[in-house]
C-alpha cells in the first residue's frame, strides 16, 4: 500500500526522499550554524501554504515574529500575506515551561487546521529541563502529541563542527527521520550539503548532495554527489 506523503516543496528534497516525507512524521534537521536549517524550514512552510494548501505553524524559541518575517522577505516569501490568509502562524515562545509550550502548539495547530509544524531551534529544549530523564519523558510526550495532531513536524537541532548534541535521544529513538545539513570547509571555501540519516517508511538517498542557497531559497542538487560537485 502506497505511503501517504507530505511534499516539502523544497527543490531536490522530495527527490532524495523518493516522493517526500511520509505524512505525519516527526523529523529532526540537525546542522551547524549557517548550514541552512531555518531557511529550509521556512521554505517548507511557505511551499506548503502556497503550493499545497497546507497551513503551517512556526514555533520560534529564539527569534520574534518580525525577525522571521524579515528573513523570509529576503527570499521573496511574503509571510505577512500568508498570516493574513490564515495559512501561516508564527508564534514566539519565551517562557521555558514545557507544558505551556505543548499547549501553545496544540492550540495553534487546532486553530489553523495546520498540517505542517516547525519548532526552531530545538536546542533550546535544554533550557527547559534540569534532569535528562525528565527531558526524555516530556520529549516523548511531545512526539505523541504531534502524531495525534496529524502534522508533519520538523524540529531543528544545532550541532557544532566537532560534535553532535543530541536532543535527549529524540533523534535516535523518537524521530521518524533525521536530516543532516553540513557546512564544510574545503580548501579555501565552505560547501553546504545534505544527507538523510534515516527516514521511516521510505527509501532514501544514501549519498551527500550539495546545497545552493540562492535569492529565492534553498535548492538541493539531487542529481549530484557532494565530492563530485566540488572536485
Secondary structure as GFF3:
##gff-version 3
##sequence-region A 1 231
A	DSSP	beta_strand	5	6	.	.	.	ID=ss1
A	DSSP	alpha_helix	13	16	.	.	.	ID=ss2
A	DSSP	beta_strand	21	22	.	.	.	ID=ss3
A	DSSP	beta_strand	26	31	.	.	.	ID=ss4
A	DSSP	alpha_helix	37	51	.	.	.	ID=ss5
A	DSSP	beta_strand	56	60	.	.	.	ID=ss6
A	DSSP	alpha_helix	65	74	.	.	.	ID=ss7
A	DSSP	alpha_helix	79	84	.	.	.	ID=ss8
A	DSSP	beta_strand	88	92	.	.	.	ID=ss9
A	DSSP	alpha_helix	98	112	.	.	.	ID=ss10
A	DSSP	beta_strand	116	120	.	.	.	ID=ss11
A	DSSP	three_ten_helix	122	127	.	.	.	ID=ss12
A	DSSP	alpha_helix	132	149	.	.	.	ID=ss13
A	DSSP	beta_strand	152	158	.	.	.	ID=ss14
A	DSSP	pi_helix	170	174	.	.	.	ID=ss15
A	DSSP	beta_strand	177	186	.	.	.	ID=ss16
A	DSSP	beta_strand	189	199	.	.	.	ID=ss17
A	DSSP	beta_strand	209	214	.	.	.	ID=ss18
A	DSSP	beta_strand	217	220	.	.	.	ID=ss19
A	DSSP	alpha_helix	226	230	.	.	.	ID=ss20
###
